[in-house]
Amino acid sequence: MSFIVLSVGRGGANLVMDVMTVQNALNNITAGTMAAFPLVVTGSMDAMTETKIAMFQRQYLPSEPVDGLIQPRSLAENMLLSLSVVKVAATSTMVTYAADIPAESKIVDAYAFAVIEKALTTAKMTAAKITSTIRLAAEQAAIMYRYASANLAEQYKLYGATGDAVLDVFKANQAKPKAEVIKLMTAKIEELHAKGRPVSNHLSTPDQYKALNIIDLGVNSTAAVAGKSFNKAGLTKAFRDMEKDGYIKKFIDETAKKNSCWHLEIVPNAKKL
């Protein structure tokens, strides 16, 4: 899986969120000369970012051409991701990630894990499953495409004006091939994000995610791992109470909706556990 949608660097497509992802990854390399002159993460391709991409290529990919460009699913992208210090923040025996969450998205903070564990204990449950964390624009587009294909009218009820603008792209182009429609929806999400209108809070950079962990716990996935201890009403109440107490910044009960999940927004170390 690629962590950027299109090419980033000299002559690249340079989608805003892709550029921010690469800028953050470059800043997270703490070894050698790469640690010097940290980039300002703006999402705009500038001369300093191009220079640092070339520096990265020269230092870590000596057998590859130094073109100042990172392509999706390339050796350069894989190397950049592996060298970045954005790794799994924490693990838990009670709270685990769904199998389809990529390694680079397993960055939930230890505090957030502890908050969920506290809620599980209150509800007398043994386990829960994280089904969504940080999300790339292409992933968001693919999710919206899947649900819009099943019931477009229902999706219009879930989003505000920003999400509706993306759904409008789907509506106008749904007769086209799936890959083309998702690409068009991704471009719209990127355009809106650049204007400060994110379609979803799940869309963020790793550094932004450190300040606010956005987490979905799937109802069906959690029921599967919790077994006989599963208590939907009890866990919902525990999350709602923890929001009131300040452990959770925002809780949205989406268990009755099509995506069927508990949506949590947790600020690390917001309140002593």
C-alpha positions in Angstrom: 0.0 0.0 0.0 1.2 3.5 -0.8 1.1 6.3 1.8 0.9 9.0 -0.9 -1.6 9.1 -3.7 0.4 10.7 -6.5 4.0 11.8 -7.1 5.7 14.4 -4.8 8.6 16.6 -5.6 10.2 18.2 -8.7 7.6 18.1 -11.5 5.3 15.9 -9.4 1.5 16.1 -9.0 2.1 17.5 -5.5 -1.4 17.1 -3.9 -1.5 19.0 -0.7 -1.9 16.1 1.7 0.7 14.1 -0.2 3.2 16.9 0.2 2.4 17.2 3.9 2.9 13.5 4.4 6.3 13.6 2.7 7.4 16.7 4.6 6.4 15.1 7.9 8.2 11.9 7.0 11.4 13.8 6.0 11.3 15.7 9.3 10.9 12.4 11.2 14.3 11.1 9.9 16.5 12.0 12.8 19.8 10.4 11.6 22.7 12.3 10.0 22.3 15.4 7.9 18.6 14.7 7.3 17.9 16.0 10.9 19.2 19.5 10.0 17.0 22.2 8.6 13.5 20.8 9.4 10.9 21.6 6.8 7.9 23.8 7.6 4.9 21.5 6.9 2.7 23.5 4.6 1.6 21.1 2.0 3.1 23.4 -0.7 6.0 22.1 -2.8 8.9 24.6 -2.3 12.6 24.6 -3.1 13.6 23.4 0.4 11.4 20.4 0.2 12.8 19.5 -3.3 16.3 19.9 -1.9 15.6 17.7 1.1 14.0 15.0 -1.1 17.2 15.0 -3.3 19.3 14.9 -0.1 17.3 11.9 1.1 17.7 10.1 -2.3 21.5 10.9 -2.4 22.0 9.6 1.2 19.8 6.5 1.3 19.4 5.5 -2.4 22.8 5.8 -3.9 22.1 3.4 -6.7 18.9 5.3 -7.8 18.8 8.5 -9.8 18.5 11.7 -7.8 15.5 13.4 -9.4 14.0 15.1 -6.3 10.8 13.1 -6.9 9.0 10.5 -4.7 6.6 8.2 -6.6 3.9 6.1 -5.0 4.8 2.4 -4.4 8.5 3.1 -5.3 11.7 2.1 -3.6 12.1 5.8 -2.5 8.7 5.8 -0.9 9.2 2.5 0.9 12.6 3.7 2.2 11.3 7.0 3.3 8.5 5.3 5.2 10.8 2.8 6.9 13.2 5.5 8.0 10.6 7.8 9.4 10.2 7.6 13.2 6.4 7.6 12.9 5.8 4.1 14.1 3.2 2.3 16.2 2.7 4.4 19.2 1.4 1.7 21.5 -0.3 -1.7 21.7 -2.9 -3.2 24.0 -4.0 -6.7 24.7 -7.6 -5.5 25.1 -7.7 -3.1 22.1 -6.4 -4.3 18.8 -6.3 -3.0 15.2 -8.4 -4.4 12.4 -6.3 -6.5 9.9 -6.8 -4.0 7.0 -5.3 -1.0 8.8 -1.8 -0.4 7.3 1.3 -0.3 9.6 1.7 3.5 9.0 -1.8 4.1 10.3 -1.3 2.2 13.6 -0.3 5.3 15.5 -2.9 5.5 18.3 -1.4 7.0 21.4 -0.9 4.9 24.6 -3.2 7.3 26.5 -6.0 6.7 23.9 -5.6 3.0 24.4 -5.8 3.4 28.1 -9.0 5.5 27.8 -10.7 2.8 25.7 -9.5 0.1 28.1 -11.1 2.1 31.0 -14.4 2.2 29.1 -14.2 -1.5 28.4 -13.6 -2.3 32.0 -16.6 -0.1 33.1 -18.8 -2.0 30.6 -17.3 -5.3 31.8 -16.0 -6.1 28.3 -12.8 -7.9 27.5 -11.9 -6.5 24.0 -12.5 -4.0 21.3 -11.4 -3.6 17.7 -10.1 -0.3 16.1 -11.4 -0.2 12.5 -10.2 3.3 11.5 -7.5 5.8 12.5 -5.6 8.3 10.3 -6.9 8.3 6.8 -5.4 9.3 3.4 -7.5 11.2 0.9 -7.6 8.2 -1.5 -8.8 5.9 1.4 -11.5 8.4 2.3 -12.6 8.6 -1.4 -12.7 4.8 -1.6 -14.8 4.6 1.5 -17.2 7.2 0.3 -17.4 5.5 -3.1 -18.3 2.2 -1.5 -21.1 3.5 0.6 -22.4 5.9 -2.1 -22.6 3.0 -4.5 -24.8 1.2 -2.0 -27.0 4.1 -1.0 -26.2 7.6 -2.2 -29.2 9.2 -0.6 -28.2 7.8 2.8 -24.7 9.2 2.4 -26.0 12.7 1.8 -27.6 12.5 5.2 -24.3 11.8 6.9 -22.2 14.7 5.6 -22.4 18.4 5.6 -21.7 20.7 2.7 -18.1 19.6 2.4 -18.8 15.9 2.1 -21.8 16.6 -0.1 -19.4 18.3 -2.6 -17.4 15.0 -2.9 -20.7 13.0 -3.2 -21.7 15.4 -6.0 -18.6 14.3 -7.9 -19.6 10.7 -7.4 -23.2 11.4 -8.6 -22.0 13.2 -11.7 -19.5 10.5 -12.7 -20.8 7.3 -11.3 -21.2 5.7 -14.8 -17.4 5.9 -15.3 -15.0 3.2 -14.2 -14.6 2.9 -10.4 -10.8 3.8 -10.4 -11.5 7.0 -12.4 -14.4 8.1 -10.1 -12.3 7.5 -7.0 -9.5 9.5 -8.5 -11.9 12.4 -9.2 -13.3 12.2 -5.6 -9.8 12.1 -4.2 -8.9 15.3 -6.1 -12.0 17.0 -4.7 -11.1 15.9 -1.2 -7.6 17.3 -1.7 -9.0 20.6 -3.1 -11.4 21.0 -0.1 -8.6 20.1 2.4 -6.4 22.8 0.9 -9.1 25.3 1.5 -9.4 24.3 5.2 -12.5 22.2 4.6 -11.6 18.6 5.6 -14.2 16.0 4.6 -13.4 14.0 7.7 -11.4 14.5 10.9 -9.8 11.1 10.0 -7.9 13.0 7.3 -4.7 14.4 9.0 -1.0 14.2 9.0 0.9 12.0 11.5 2.0 15.1 13.4 -1.6 16.4 13.6 -2.8 13.0 14.7 -0.4 13.1 17.7 -2.5 16.1 19.0 -5.9 14.5 18.4 -6.4 10.8 18.0 -9.4 10.1 15.8 -10.6 6.5 16.3 -13.5 4.3 15.1 -14.3 1.1 16.9 -16.4 -1.2 14.7 -19.5 -2.7 16.4 -19.4 -6.0 14.5 -15.6 -6.3 14.8 -15.7 -5.5 18.5 -18.6 -8.0 19.1 -16.4 -10.7 17.4 -13.4 -10.2 19.7 -15.4 -9.4 22.9 -17.5 -12.6 22.6 -19.9 -13.2 25.5 -18.7 -10.0 27.2 -20.0 -7.8 24.4 -22.2 -5.0 25.8 -23.1 -2.5 23.2 -25.3 -0.3 25.5 -22.8 -0.5 28.3 -19.9 0.6 26.2 -21.9 3.4 24.6 -22.8 4.7 28.1 -19.1 4.4 29.3 -17.9 6.4 26.3 -20.6 9.1 26.9 -19.7 9.3 30.6 -16.0 9.6 29.8 -16.7 12.4 27.4 -18.6 14.3 30.1 -15.6 13.6 32.5 -13.1 15.1 30.0 -11.2 11.9 29.0 -12.7 12.0 25.5 -12.9 15.3 23.6 -15.7 14.1 21.4 -17.8 11.0 21.2 -20.3 10.2 18.4 -22.5 7.2 18.7 -22.8 5.8 15.2 -23.7 2.3 16.2 -27.2 2.6 14.5 -25.8 4.0 11.3 -24.5 2.1 8.2 -20.9 2.4 9.3 -21.9 1.0 12.7 -19.1 2.2 15.0 -18.2 4.3 18.0 -16.4 7.4 16.9 -13.9 8.8 19.5 -11.7 11.9 19.4 -9.1 11.8 22.2 -6.5 14.4 23.1 -3.5 12.5 24.6 -3.0 13.2 28.3 -6.1 15.4 28.5 -6.8 14.2 32.0 -5.0 12.0 34.4 -6.2 8.4 34.3 
